[in-house]
Amino acid sequence: MATAPVAKIQRGGGAIKKCNQNTGNKHDGFRSKTVVGSPLDLQLIRRHMSISQPPVGTPANFYSKAKCYWSQVPATVDGMLSGYTSLNVPDIADSDMFLDEFGPSTTAYALDCGSGIGRVTKQLLLPRFSIVDMVELTQSFLDQTENYIGPDDFPRVGERFCMGLQDFTPPAGRYDLIWIQWVLGHLSDLALLAFLKRCAHGLSAGGVIVIKENITSPGGHDEQSIMNSEEIDFDETDSSYTRPRSAYIRAFLDTNLKLIGEKAQTNFPSSLYPVRMFALCYDVEQKTSPT
């Protein structure tokens, strides 16, 4: 698999980021000090079975720096959206339409990954699902969920797991929907692949995984640039990667996840990274054990 350039940037951190277009500040390849191996190389998982810690080549403080960053973010919608509170409405609206088209037919249980205070849980998932579990790294965010979600809907919040996704294993067969938004950049490549494999085993029959993430594109929101991009940006402020669409497509193939739907987020400023939504189901014919 071809190596990809990595740009080290300081974007101010947070879920929503300005686009890193036409940067000249790139490493020679993906085997830089920032990351290890070719992008999303499944063979590396088999050689690095302990994926809670970053593999050799990833910054030693990769996870701890992210945890420190988010511990200082206010437990508010504004904090969850990096100050772009006005984008909450178009974000939820497009996510809602995406689930109308590609969501699961059963609506008993959902999981919100990187849930923060429960913005997506409250506005998108609880109106659709009977019970919603949350997994979130930052305890102060989870402490705020009852107050934010409110007394009418909070009783339908199930378990609240306080941990990073690199350490989280979804209960097997539980979820009709696993929603993952603006959080996969906080996983190393190895941890990303392993987490997707574990998510696949957390799905109920007919369950769906939705991933909604920023993606790199040297040409901004130009569709051809998005499709051709192989660039990977590393934000040193919050210790996160922004990956190209192609990296996610490779990850889905490597983890036996079948892409059943894809849409671009609309009505976001052109100065921000493009945001892509992917709907996935597990290819049970190639089912493997979780890492």
C-alpha angles and dihedrals in degrees: 000000000000119000119246131216119251122209117202109214141164109225098163091259131253139106098290115054139179116251119266099218126182095347120178094196098096135139118237093253149332090282090074126126087269099064141006133239134349114321111288096345105182092200089067091062090061090053096044106046094163100075099164089086122055113260123245109291097033113103109275090230095045096120099029093052091053091049090051092048095052093044087067096049116103115253092240137105087255089056093048090053098044091245094311095113091151089068093063093087098050090041094055093040094056092043089052092052090046091055090047088060104033107016124117123274092230120065109187102111135019133176124213110205116204087009100172109188091340103271093147092035092056101038103033114016107036092054087058108030133055095222130016124195120201132209118192136160097215117073094199089062093052090047088061097049098090092052093043098045093043136220097286097059105021094083087067092058105103124191122356111206116197106204144091118274090244087068099037127101115185114228107265117264095354109115132075087186132021109193116198117181133169094340110087090084087073091065126082115236092260093048091047093056093045092048093051090051091052091047090054089058090048092063124103119225106296091012123155134213117209120196119191114182146150112258132199123248123165088204096052114230095350106130095221091051090050092050094047100041119121096166123124121199123201117203107208093193098067097013098243140134127227106205132196122254089249091062091056092047089053090047092054091051092047093052098044094249116148118218107228100166142011133183138168119237110248134207096035121129114269089232090071128079113272111261120217131194120209126188115203139182128191118261095226092187088070096038115160135178118272117257 
